[in-house]
């Protein structure tokens, strides 16, 4: 069974030979493992570990495409820049990290209408065609599931106005946020039309939407249904109309939103962050008949590089969640460089062994 | 509690900032915290009562509902905004000593970590709990926390981290803070944290949500 055959069946919860395999890594993990001689320089993680999925991120959704990020302040450790969304971002220079959003030009509807909305046009320069084309060709050669990957509306809005203004806007001026949601959803669909018409369809769509944090989602299920779900429905219906299954990523605790995500048409939920409170076994019990899963293995069990701890985590979950043929092995977030190569290798080997159906 | 203090508490809990605010929709056109606190002061209500029996009650109610997943971040943000509208009127009373804070809460995200959503929610709830908050921001070194503790003797310290790679920096901060003031209470929180980790690094308390920090302090002070 090829990776693409396997993953297409896993996303539809149909019998396969083994569970799927994919992973995300911190940027410095690959360089460290390569420097240690575990991975040959120039070899991809997909090739080295035999991942079943290959992603390409071809869209640039920043508002002002021509805006050169302006350095406002630079210290030994951080750099402060104004980006094309009008956001002031502080980034660490020494290590990988999500940037701090310091300030925003957009704090309400007027700011959105002045600084962002007019620029959100389906400009061909937003599409990295070569990236998409090359990755698509590579995935086909390797017979991996090729995913168009990108953010959906929740993850497009907060880089423009920040979580606090966005979430207050949902309460104070929901029509403003609905306008942002509709604008970004339409732009996504317009760009997908342009790309897929010229370069061909992917095998699946992978949306990244971080809608939760520790112990709770950012919004209630009601607010999700009213404000965000229309965009999820529109973009997922677009994919389904072309025969493409949809994987949706969310960090944080989003269990209360899962019924709404299923209504929107999500085929597979990824990443199921244990430290935020997500429980893979509970989700499988409640939604395993309607949803495939990827992730949910507590990455903290790999930090100590103790095989017994890793084994207990895998043995507690894989025999259960493989039951619906809809599971893909993945940590509950990503693998940092404190995890040794040997530990991750063990995680993969044992996970796939436990996840075999033959 | 007087009727106006009850109204202030309700408006604060519901996030009703002022009469012009469209939120919450079912309170459109009604006075909000802004007008009610102004009116209470004009009527001679003690600013301390406005704080403790009005604003703090409202924030405590919304904080508890947030802990129980009955309300979500937008509700908490709106409540905090409403509380700020009230606190603006109380500022002269704090400046003159007619009203007093419960204490000083020094908060920051630890060194190497640039995330601030969790820290900001805690800041809002501590302000709503009657504390004067000194927000050191993000990527705060142990030395910066120590300086703040020296500047605000008797303060409570809150450390936040989102990343497993940065939460380890909490230990050094706790150590340095305790070295200059062993009685200083240090509270920790953030996505990767656990009670076990908090115990290991010598923190006084861990809470998975902002209300838990306030509850701990209420118990500790009792």
Interface residues (C-beta under 8 A of the other chain):
Chain A: X77 X78 X90 X91 X92 X95 X97 X98 X99 X100 X163 X164 X167 X168 X170 X171 X172 X173 X213 X214 X215 X216 X217 X218 X219 X220 X223 X252 X256 X275 X276 X299 X300 X303 X336 X338
Chain B: X15 X21 X22 X23 X24 X66 X69 X71 X72 X73 X74 X75 X77 X78 X81 X112 X113 X114 X115 X116 X117 X118 X120 X138 X139 X163 X164 X165 X190 X191 X192 X208 X209
